Every structure is written in structure tokens, then in C-alpha cells.
Amino acid sequence: MKPEVQLFLAQVSGRVPEPAEINDQQSEAFLALCRHHRVDAYLGHQLQANACEAVAPAIAQKLLGALHGSKLRSRVMQQQLMPVMDELRRVRLPFAVLKGADLARRLYRDPGLRPFEDVDLLVPRGAASQVIDALLHAGFAPPAQLLPTPWVRKFHFHLPLVHMEEGWMLEVHWRLMDRSILPNLQEEDLWNAMRTAPDGYRILSPQHY
């Protein structure tokens, strides 16, 4: 087994012994594995509590940097989401917050441990067009390379939108997943079972998560 793979497995599972030695090139390969599998912030969190001699100090600093960067990104995106939710409430359009923006705050010991690159909102299918129009009016637009919006609405289950001034992405879902993956989920049951987060927005019930 390559030393970088052995070190990676040792860190993420605790069931593999650390390599006896690892050179600089292998350390960089270890870091690349961490980034590829999106566990660099997680390992940075682990190294804060338990230093590992096999992880070179420079690599450990990069893993800690990934944790701090993920934490900061989470905080910034939470702040960016607030005016969007305020606008949807103002025009009385229903929505729920999905995945990272919700889970990072509620389920993880550290918000930096739940990496996410965009914000996901779920809306009822019947309100999707109104929500999208409200977001377009609020400064969002579909990515330039995206297929036409009517086509996406007809055949897909979410539409990505980019804030034109700030550059961050928001995805509007009218289904949790594609019909081929989750064909029989009843929308009425989904919305009736939702809970309210401490900040007042709706979130999925545990069973639907």
C-alpha cells in the first residue's frame, strides 16, 4: 500500500496503522486525497485535538486552513441566505432550507465540518415558478451555460441560480431528487411532516432526511 493511502486510511478510519515514514511528495499526495474526498476540513478538526506525527506540519496547517475556510464559508453563506428568506417571506412564498445550510448548523459539532458550496431551497412544485421569478427579481440569474429554464423545469428537479453581484449559487428544488431515484414520495406528506428550525424557517423531518 502506498504510504499516502495508508496515512489517509489511518486518519479517516483509525483501523489502519500509520506508515513508518512518509516523504514530502507522499505527504502532498496524502493532502490531494483528503481534498479529493472532501475530508480535509474533517481531518483538520481531528488534528486540532490529536496531533499526528506522520502528518507533516505544513500539511497539518493546510488541513487546519481547510477547516477554518469551510467554517468561514458556512458563516458567510448563512448570512447571504438571510435576505433571500426575508424576501420570500415578504412575498409570502413557501420554502424550506435543505442540506448543508441547514445541517451545518444543527447536526455538526463544528459548522466547518459540513462542506457546502451552494444553498439549497425546496419549494412546492406549484410555487416553483413564482419563487424563481422572485429570485430573478432579487438579483439572481441562471448560469450562462445552463440549458433553457423551461427545459430544466420540465425534465429536472432543481434549477441553479447565481447571484449576479456576489457570485454565490442557490439551487431551487421542486423535488428532493429525480423521479427515477425517488419516484413515489408524496409532496403533501413531505410538507406536512416538516419541522421549524430555531431561526423560523422550515426544514425536512428526520424521516425525510
Beta strands, then each sheet from edge to edge (+ up, - down):
strand 1: 96-98
strand 2: 118-122
strand 3: 140-141
strand 4: 158-163
strand 5: 169-173
strand 6: 195-196
strand 7: 202-203
sheet 1: 1+ 2- 5- 4+ 3-
sheet 2: 6+ 7-
end
